[in-house]
Amino acid sequence: MTLTYEEMAERNLKLIEKRLLYTANCLGEIEAPLDRAQIIELPRNDPELLEANLEMAIDIARRMMAGKEEMRPIVLMPEVEEELPRPEPEKLESAEEAFSVQST
């Protein structure tokens, strides 16, 4: 079955409404949604990997819905468009320096 855009929009709006109502009613109980999220990268220039990653997302969702895996958010992240420069090694702090706790 193929959904039309209108059918998808209508069904997704119902899901969003349900999520908003849940959030409003359980505000104190909700964890940060991305804390345990399954993040899946979506490459821009590798169609084969893109399809494989989308299939992986579907498989994870099916396992969660079947109770075989813990329920947690699945986040699909499009690949960053531009290349970012790597930090210079001398500018990096060691893990000890970055997380040191000063005693009083």
C-alpha positions as CSV (number, residue, x, y, z in Angstrom):
1,M,0.0,0.0,0.0
2,T,1.3,3.4,-0.9
3,L,0.3,6.4,1.1
4,T,-0.5,9.7,-0.5
5,Y,1.2,12.8,0.9
6,E,-2.1,13.9,2.5
7,E,-2.6,10.5,4.1
8,M,0.9,10.6,5.5
9,A,0.4,14.1,6.8
10,E,-2.9,13.3,8.5
11,R,-1.5,10.1,10.2
12,N,1.7,11.8,11.3
13,L,-0.3,14.8,12.7
14,K,-2.3,12.3,14.9
15,L,1.0,10.8,16.2
16,I,2.4,14.3,16.9
17,E,-0.7,15.2,18.8
18,K,-0.5,12.1,20.9
19,R,3.2,12.8,21.6
20,L,2.4,16.4,22.6
21,L,-0.4,15.3,24.9
22,Y,1.8,12.7,26.5
23,T,4.6,15.2,27.0
24,A,2.2,17.8,28.6
25,N,0.8,15.2,31.0
26,C,4.1,13.5,32.0
27,L,6.5,16.4,31.9
28,G,8.2,15.4,35.1
29,E,8.7,11.8,34.0
30,I,10.2,12.3,30.6
31,E,13.9,11.8,30.0
32,A,15.7,13.8,27.4
33,P,14.6,12.1,24.2
34,L,18.1,11.9,22.6
35,D,19.9,10.5,25.6
36,R,19.6,7.0,24.4
37,A,18.7,7.6,20.8
38,Q,19.8,5.3,18.0
39,I,21.5,7.8,15.6
40,I,21.7,6.7,12.0
41,E,23.7,8.7,9.5
42,L,22.3,9.3,6.0
43,P,25.1,9.8,3.5
44,R,24.5,12.2,0.6
45,N,26.8,10.7,-2.1
46,D,26.6,7.0,-1.3
47,P,23.2,5.6,-2.4
48,E,24.1,2.0,-1.4
49,L,25.0,3.0,2.1
50,L,22.0,5.3,2.3
51,E,19.7,2.3,1.5
52,A,21.5,0.0,3.9
53,N,21.2,2.6,6.7
54,L,17.5,3.2,6.0
55,E,16.9,-0.6,6.1
56,M,18.8,-0.7,9.4
57,A,16.5,1.9,10.8
58,I,13.5,-0.1,9.7
59,D,14.9,-3.3,11.3
60,I,15.6,-1.5,14.6
61,A,12.1,0.0,14.6
62,R,10.5,-3.5,13.9
63,R,12.6,-5.1,16.7
64,M,11.5,-2.4,19.2
65,M,7.8,-2.7,18.2
66,A,8.0,-6.5,18.6
67,G,9.5,-6.0,22.1
68,K,12.8,-7.5,21.2
69,E,14.7,-4.2,21.8
70,E,14.3,-1.3,24.2
71,M,12.1,1.5,23.0
72,R,14.1,4.6,22.3
73,P,14.2,7.3,19.6
74,I,15.6,6.6,16.2
75,V,17.2,9.7,14.7
76,L,18.1,9.9,11.0
77,M,20.9,12.5,10.5
78,P,21.7,13.7,7.0
79,E,25.4,13.9,6.3
80,V,27.0,17.3,7.0
81,E,27.4,19.0,3.7
82,E,30.8,20.7,4.2
83,E,34.0,19.2,5.5
84,L,35.0,20.6,8.8
85,P,38.7,21.2,9.7
86,R,40.2,18.8,12.1
87,P,41.6,20.3,15.3
88,E,45.3,20.8,15.6
89,P,46.8,18.1,17.9
90,E,48.6,20.6,20.0
91,K,45.4,22.5,20.6
92,L,43.6,19.4,22.0
93,E,43.4,18.9,25.7
94,S,44.1,15.6,27.2
95,A,41.2,13.7,28.7
96,E,42.6,14.4,32.2
97,E,42.9,18.1,31.5
98,A,39.4,18.3,30.0
99,F,37.7,16.5,32.9
100,S,39.9,17.4,35.8
101,V,38.1,18.4,39.0
102,Q,39.8,21.0,41.2
103,S,39.9,20.1,44.8
104,T,39.4,22.7,47.4
